[in-house]
Amino acid sequence: MGVKKVVAVAMLTTAEEAGLRYALAYCLDTLLRARFRRVRKKNRSLLRGPNVRLTSMRTFSAYVEWDPETQLYVGVIPGVAGAHSQGVTLDELQKNMKEVLELCLEEYKGALDDLPHFVGLQQVEVAV
């Protein structure tokens, strides 16, 4: 289709009739506007689809410990089923935890507000 437009423009520019050039410009403008409206309407309908989920950022707290047996950092996000991972470094653990948390939240069917919220840590002293 682009080749036809170029040929038409080349033929009309050799002709010295401004009216034809104006008519062609008007037709192309009308076609482009109609195409833009269709694309914009299609994109708008995509945003309203049933599979669209508005994203927002939320911070989760992970419990991290060093496992001397495996020589790995182990992380768990309490209250989120399956949200645990490990890594050789803390950076790797962070990356792995983010990935597994995103997967767990995709599968989670309840409301995100129903998930536990981090309150704090307590140390408990016992005689051993």
C-alpha positions as CSV (number, residue, x, y, z in Angstrom):
1,M,0.0,0.0,0.0
2,G,2.9,2.4,0.7
3,V,4.2,2.0,-2.9
4,K,0.9,3.0,-4.4
5,K,0.8,6.2,-2.2
6,V,4.3,7.1,-3.4
7,V,3.5,6.6,-7.0
8,A,0.2,8.6,-6.7
9,V,2.1,11.5,-5.0
10,A,4.8,11.4,-7.7
11,M,2.2,11.5,-10.5
12,L,0.4,14.4,-8.9
13,T,3.5,16.4,-8.2
14,T,4.4,16.3,-11.9
15,A,0.9,17.5,-12.7
16,E,0.5,21.2,-11.9
17,E,-2.9,21.0,-10.5
18,A,-3.0,22.1,-6.9
19,G,-6.6,20.9,-6.5
20,L,-5.6,17.3,-7.1
21,R,-2.7,17.6,-4.6
22,Y,-5.1,19.0,-2.1
23,A,-7.7,16.2,-2.7
24,L,-5.0,13.6,-2.3
25,A,-3.7,15.2,0.9
26,Y,-7.3,15.4,2.2
27,C,-8.0,11.7,1.4
28,L,-4.8,10.6,3.1
29,D,-5.5,12.7,6.1
30,T,-9.0,11.2,6.4
31,L,-7.7,7.7,6.0
32,L,-5.0,8.2,8.7
33,R,-7.5,9.8,11.1
34,A,-9.9,6.8,10.7
35,R,-7.0,4.4,11.2
36,F,-5.9,6.3,14.3
37,R,-9.4,6.2,15.7
38,R,-9.6,2.4,15.1
39,V,-6.2,1.8,16.8
40,R,-7.1,4.0,19.7
41,K,-10.5,2.3,20.2
42,K,-8.9,-1.1,20.0
43,N,-6.3,-0.2,22.6
44,R,-9.0,1.2,24.8
45,S,-11.0,-2.0,24.6
46,L,-7.8,-4.0,25.5
47,L,-7.6,-2.0,28.7
48,R,-11.1,-2.9,29.7
49,G,-10.7,-6.7,29.1
50,P,-11.5,-9.3,31.8
51,N,-7.8,-10.3,32.0
52,V,-6.5,-6.8,32.7
53,R,-5.4,-6.3,36.3
54,L,-4.3,-2.9,37.4
55,T,-0.9,-3.0,38.9
56,S,0.2,-1.3,42.1
57,M,3.3,-1.6,44.1
58,R,3.3,-3.3,47.5
59,T,6.2,-4.2,49.8
60,F,6.4,-7.6,51.5
61,S,8.8,-8.5,54.3
62,A,10.8,-11.6,54.0
63,Y,12.5,-13.5,56.9
64,V,16.1,-14.3,55.8
65,E,18.5,-16.6,57.4
66,W,21.9,-18.2,56.6
67,D,21.8,-22.0,56.3
68,P,25.3,-23.3,57.2
69,E,24.5,-26.8,56.0
70,T,23.7,-25.7,52.4
71,Q,25.9,-22.6,52.5
72,L,22.9,-20.6,51.1
73,Y,20.7,-17.7,52.2
74,V,17.1,-18.8,52.7
75,G,14.2,-16.4,52.5
76,V,10.5,-16.9,53.4
77,I,7.6,-14.5,53.1
78,P,5.3,-15.4,56.0
79,G,1.6,-15.7,55.1
80,V,2.1,-16.2,51.4
81,A,1.9,-19.9,50.5
82,G,4.9,-21.1,48.5
83,A,6.8,-17.8,48.8
84,H,10.2,-19.1,49.8
85,S,13.5,-19.3,47.9
86,Q,17.3,-19.4,48.4
87,G,20.4,-17.8,46.9
88,V,24.2,-17.9,47.1
89,T,24.3,-14.1,47.7
90,L,21.7,-11.7,49.2
91,D,21.3,-10.1,45.8
92,E,20.5,-13.4,44.2
93,L,18.1,-14.2,47.0
94,Q,16.4,-10.9,46.5
95,K,16.0,-11.6,42.8
96,N,14.7,-15.1,43.4
97,M,12.3,-13.9,46.1
98,K,10.8,-11.2,43.9
99,E,10.3,-13.8,41.1
100,V,8.6,-16.4,43.3
101,L,6.5,-13.8,45.0
102,E,5.2,-12.5,41.7
103,L,4.3,-16.1,40.7
104,C,2.6,-16.7,44.0
105,L,0.5,-13.5,43.8
106,E,-0.6,-14.4,40.2
107,E,-2.0,-17.7,41.6
108,Y,-3.5,-16.0,44.7
109,K,-7.3,-15.9,44.4
110,G,-8.2,-13.7,47.5
111,A,-7.9,-10.0,48.1
112,L,-4.4,-8.7,48.5
113,D,-5.5,-6.8,51.6
114,D,-6.2,-10.1,53.3
115,L,-2.6,-11.1,53.2
116,P,-0.6,-10.7,56.5
117,H,1.1,-7.4,57.2
118,F,4.6,-7.2,58.8
119,V,4.4,-6.0,62.4
120,G,7.9,-6.6,63.8
121,L,10.4,-9.1,65.1
122,Q,10.7,-10.4,68.6
123,Q,13.6,-12.2,70.3
124,V,12.7,-14.9,72.7
125,E,15.3,-16.0,75.3
126,V,15.2,-19.5,76.6
127,A,17.7,-21.6,78.7
128,V,19.4,-24.3,76.7
